[in-house]
């Protein structure tokens, strides 16, 4: 079986992975899964929809996790690799779970949320949020990152009213109904709200705090020793590079069939914003510096009990 070596760039970092003709053999396709429907995860979607896995000899499908618990999906074979976050390792470890996925690649090196203001106002400054109401999803990582960003930007969090608006369409409906002076949305919802005249994007949360391991690809430990591991990493590295550097309309058009509720125009704007922020740039593997920053955020929120070394949660990708 032949193989070749190819170097390619992700945000200026050279990665070497196999691009040969070796094919991972399986009786079923590789199941690539998203846990949260947002174009923020375009690089993972594109491993399937842009044909990168097929190029590496792997038949694959992409689907959203839905209501199935992440670990259950991995255990029952419905999921092989899934979008997650290093914080998932800490949460499961704190609970004493026996089956804990490991993290094999970094999707996003910045928070992907935006603050949207209702109506017009002066040039934005974080201190303006004191005395105001922000409607947001107040469970888990998005809320921890928002509170950290508030403190990082010298906002007295006790003077900001945070209201739980739920997730997805429920959060947008709550803002549309008049709740909140500001809302906390991911792309492309933030861009759609702006296009529909319901609010104005005033700041990127990710650009306003240190780079952080916001989202990753995880799998069960046994996947690392299986036939799909290296072809998947090669495909994902190419997909990440493509999502970062390809024209925003091309990226948005490719992944758009996986979404509903936002227009193509909003998705193009969201992709362009994430490219400009550098969310999808950088090396393939999870950065230890980004991992450590995520721990800082979760400890500030008192949301992690243990002291989990990087090497326990993350596996550095091989160079083939």
N, C-alpha and C positions, 0 to 999 in steps of 0.2 A: 504494500500500500504506500503510495507516494504522499509526501507532504512538503509544503514549502513554507517559507518564513516571510512575513511582510510586516513592515513597520508602518504605523499610522499615527496620526496626531489627535489628541483630545486636548484642546485648549493649550497647545504648544508642548504637551508632554508626549514623548514617544513611547508607544507600547508595542511589544513584539508578541504576536500570537500566531498560532498555526492557521494557515488559510489553505491547507492542502485538500486533497480529494478524499481523505479518510472520512468514512460515514459511520455515525453511531447507529447501530442496529437496534430496532425495537419493534414490537408488535403494535404499538400505539404511538400517537403523536406526543411530543413534549407539551405539557400543559403549563403555559405561561399565564400568570394571573395578576390582576390589579386588585388592590384592596379598597381603593378609594377612587371613584370615577372623576378624574380631572386631567386636563391636558398637561399638567405638571409632570406626568409620568410618561410623556411621549416617547422617551428613549426606550423604555421597556416594551411598550406597545409595538414600536417600529422593528424590534427584533423579528416579529412575526409579519407585520403588515407591509414592511418594506422589503421583505424577502431575505434578510440577513441570515436567519437560521437555515432557510432552504438552501442558500448558497453554501453553507457549511455541511450540507448533507442531512439536515435534521428536519423532519416534518413536525410542525408545531401548530398549536392553536392558541388564541388569546381569549380570555374571558374575565369577567369581574367576579370577585369572590361572593358578593351578595351577603346573605345572612349567615353563611357557614362560618364557624370560628376558624381562624387561620390554621391552628395546629390540627384541627379535625380534618381540614381539607388536605393538608400535607400527609396526614396518617392514612387517609382512605384512598389516596392516589388521585384525587381530583385536581390536585395542585402539585407541581414539581418545583417551580420557582415562583416567588411572589414578591411584589413590592411591599416593603415593610419599613422599619426603622430600627436602629440599634437599641432604642429604648424598649422595644419588644422583648429583647433578651433579658433586660433587667426586670421588667414586669413579670415575665414568666418565672424567672429565677427567684424573685422575691416571693412568689406564690408557692414555690417548691415543686413546680411542674417537672415531670420526668423527661418529657420530650421537648427539647428547646432548639429551635432552628438556629443555624449559624448564618452570618452575613458575609456574602462573597463579593459584593460589588457596591459601589456608591452611585445612586441615581442623581441625587441633588445635594449640592454643597451649600445651599442657602435655603432659608425659610421661603416658601412660595406664596405667602399671603400678602394681601394689600389692604390698606385702610381706605375706605370710601366715605366721603363726607356728604351729608345731605345738604343740598343747596349750595349757594356761593359762600365764600368766606375769604379772609385774608390769606396770604402766603402761609403755607402750613409750617407750624412748629410743634414739636411734641408736647410742649407745656400747655398748648391750647386744649389738650385732652382733659386737663384737670377741671372738674366741675361738669364734665360732659358724660354722656352715656354711649357706650360701645356695645352693640349687639354682636354676639360672637358665639361660636361653638365652644363651650366652656369645659368640655371633657378632654382629658389626655393632652397629647403633645401640642396641638395647635394653641391651646390655652396657656400651657407652660411657656411656650415661646413668646406669645403675646405679652404675658406679664413680665417676662425677662426683658423684652424689648422696651417696655414702658420704663422699667427701672434703669436699664442701660442708658436710656435717653433722659435721665434725671427727672422723670415724672413721679410725683407722689401718688403711688397706686391707690392709696386709701382715698384719694380725692376723685378717682375715676369710677364711675358706676358701670360694672360689667354685667350684662344681661344675657342669659343663655337663650339663644334663638334656635337651637337645634342644629341640624346639618342640611346641606344641599338646598333643595327647593323650599324647605320649611324656613330656613334662615333668610333666604331672599324674600319670601312672602312676608315675614315678620318685619323686615326693613321697609318693604313697600307699603305696609299697612301703617307706618308712622312710628314704629319703635326704634329708638336710638338716634343720636346725632351723627354717629359714625357706625359703620359696619365693617366686619372683618371677613373678607372673601378671598378664596383662591382664584387663580385664573382657570377657565375663562369667564367665570361668573362675574368677577369684578369688572372686567372689560365689557361684558354684556349690560351690566347695570349702568355703566357710563354711557354706552351707546343708546340705551333706552331712555336716557335723561333722568334717571332716578337718583343719581349721585355722581360724585366726581372722585376719581382715584387721586389721593393726596400724597401717599407714601408707600413704598415697598418695605414691609417689615424686614425681609431678608437683607436689604441693603442698609438697614439701620442698626444692625447688630453683627457680631463676628460671624464668620463662616462656620457652619455647623453641619454635622452629618444628619440631615433632615430625613432623607429617605434612602433606602438601600434595597438590594435584592437579597432575599434569604431563602434557605432550603434546609432540608434535614441533613444531618452530617453524612449520611450514607450516599447522598447525591454526589458529594465531592469525589467519591471513589467509583462512580458509575460512568457509563460511556458518554453521557450528555454534558458532563461538567465543562470540559475544555471547549468543545464546539459552542456551547452556550456562551461562555465568557468571550470567545472570539467574536461571536455574532453581536453580543451586547456592546462590546467595546466599539465596534463599527457603528452600531445604531446610535450610541451616545455621541460619537464624533459627528455623525451625520445630522442628528437633531440639533447639535450646537451650531453647526456651520452652514447647513443648507438654507436656501431661502425660506423665510417663515411661511409663505403661502404653500410651499411644497410639503413642509412638515405638517402643517395644519390639515391640508387636504388629505394626506395619507392616513392620519389617525382619526379624522372627523367622524367616520362611520361608527366609532366606538362610543359616541356621545349623543345626547339629546338635550335640548334646553338652551343651548347657546348657538348663535349663528357662526358661520364660517368666518365672517369678519371679526367677531370677537375672539375666535380661536387664533386667527392670524396675529392679532394684536397681543394676545397672551404669549404665544410662542416668541414673538419678537422681544417682548419684555423679559422673558426668561433667558433668551440668548444674550441680551444686553447685560443682564445681571450676572451671567456666567454660571448659572445654576447647573448646567450640564457640561461644564468644562472640567478639566483636571484629570488625574489618573483614573484608571479603571477601579482599583481597589478602594476600600474604605480608608480614609485618611485618619491616622491616629490623632492628629491635632483636631480634626472635626469631631471625632468620637469623644475626645476629652472635653470639648466645648459643649457637646450634648449632655455630658454628665454634669457639667457646671450648671446648665439650665435646669436639669431635673433635680439636682440637689438644692438649688435655690427655691424650687417649688416643693421641697420635701417629698418628692415623688419617687425616690429610689432608696431602698434600705441598704443594700449591699455595696461593696466596693469591688466592682467588676473590672478586671484587667482587660485591656483591649484584645489580648491574645485569646481570651476565653470566648469572646463574642464574635470575633472576626477572623476570617481566613484570607491571607494575602494571596492574590492570584498568581499562578505560575507564569513564568516566561518560557514559552515553548520554542 
